[in-house]
Amino acid sequence: MKFLAVCGSGLGTSFMVEMNIQQILQELGVTGVEVSHSDLSSAAPGDADVYFLAKDIAEGGAHLGEVVVLDNIIDMDELRNKVTKVAKEKNLI
């Protein structure tokens, strides 16, 4: 299973989200999930099973596949809730 954090242009934001997803997965006891990051122009369908994108680029990333839209990329509670939901849907927990 692979999760990909995607940001608009640079890689700083997506790297922060990647680290936060890794922390949340560790807290949940989820193993076997590879988490990485990319900018939107480099991300492609098939790069991941689930893509995490900020709402301002969600439309541009709709072609990627299963997209989780983050309303606020620095809101750990929102990210925790959405990662937990995906983990349950994918039978990881």
N, C-alpha and C positions, 0 to 999 in steps of 0.2 A: 504494500500500500504506500502511496506517495502523496504528500500534500505539498503544494507549491504556493508560497506567498508572493503576490505580484503587486508591484507599484508602477506608477506612471512612467517615470523617466529614469531616475537614478536607482540605486540599489539600497540606499540607507534605510528607507522606510520598510521595504520588503524584508530586509535582513533583521530589523527589529521585530517585525511580526513573526518571522521564522523562529527567532529565539524564544519569543513568548509562546508560540505554539508548542515548541519542544518542552518548555517548562510545564505547560498545562498537561501535555501527554504524560510527562513524568509524574506529575501529581496524581493523575488518574490511574497510573500503573499500566499504561498502554505501551506495548513494545511492538517492534516490527513495522513501524511507520517511519519512512524516510521523509524528512522535511527539508526543503530547500527554498531558494528565493530567486526571483527573476524580475526584469522589467517587462512591461507589457509587450513591447515590440519584439522581444526575444522569446516570449512564452508561446507555445504551440500546443494544439490539441495532441493528446497522447503523452505530454510531458509529465502529467500527474493524474491521479484519480480524482483529486479535489483541489480546486483553486480558491484561494482566499484573496479577495480584491476589495479595495476601498470603494465606496459607492460612487465616487466621482469618475472611476474608470470601469465600472461594472458593465456599462453598455458596450464599451470597446472590447471587453473580454468575454462577452456572451458566447462567442464562437468556440471557446476553449473546451467546454464540456460542463461538468458539474461545478458550479461557481457558488461560493458562499460570500455574500456581500456584507462587508463590515461598515456600519454607519459611522463608527468612530474608531480609527485604527489604534488609538492609544487607550481605549477603554478595555481593561483586562477582564472586567466582569462580562462584557458583551462577547469578547473573544472566548472566554472560558465556556460560556453558555453554548456558543456555536460549535466550538470544537467538541464539547461533550455530546451535543446532539449528533454531529457527524459520526463520532466514535460509536455511539449507540446504534445509529442506522447501519453502520458498516460491521456491526457485531464485533467491535474491538473491545467493548466492555459489556 
